[in-house]
Amino acid sequence: MSLPITLTVNGVPQRIVLDDPRVTLLDLLRERLDLTGTKKGCDRGQCGACTILVDGRRVNSCLALAISHDGAEITTIEGLARDGELHPVQAAFIAHDAFQCGFCTPGQIMSAVGLIAEGQAGTDPERVREGMSGNLCRCAAYRGITEAVIEAQETMGQAGRQEAA
């Protein structure tokens, strides 16, 4: 059975034929589109390593069937940087040493981008930690992650205010 779907992945339209309706977005991204930045951690939606944005919202791609997202706009870690410039969240993660082994980092960054876009980050570290609680870090780099999210939100907010002026 051939199931055609269309996705826009990191701004690029993709027409994909699925042979199995059970293919997840995670497996589609990694195995068919060679976008391996999205990590397969627990494969149960518990660790957040596979977090991507689907139509601007955070999604655990290991739990999302590709067929259910026909027509969606997908953003992965590979699609964040623009014109050679790191996304403010990526830059903040580097500035705050918000990673150690790096395995969870793509999911952490994608979750942070979504959290900020949702207007849920705030400047209270407890609020940020709660908002990021679906993303686990085995190395326990949570302090740096929290600081990076707060800094990125402030940077992005200042950029938005400057553009409005």
Secondary structure, DSSP 8 states (H G I E B T S, - for coil): --EEEEEEETTEEEEEEES-TT-BHHHIIIIIS--TTS--SSSSSSS-TTEEEETTEEEETTT-BGGGGTT-EEE-GGGT-BTTB--HHHHHHHHTT--SS-SSHHHHHHHHHHHHHTT---S-HHHHHHHTTTS--TT--HHHHHHHHHHHHHHHHHHHHHHH-
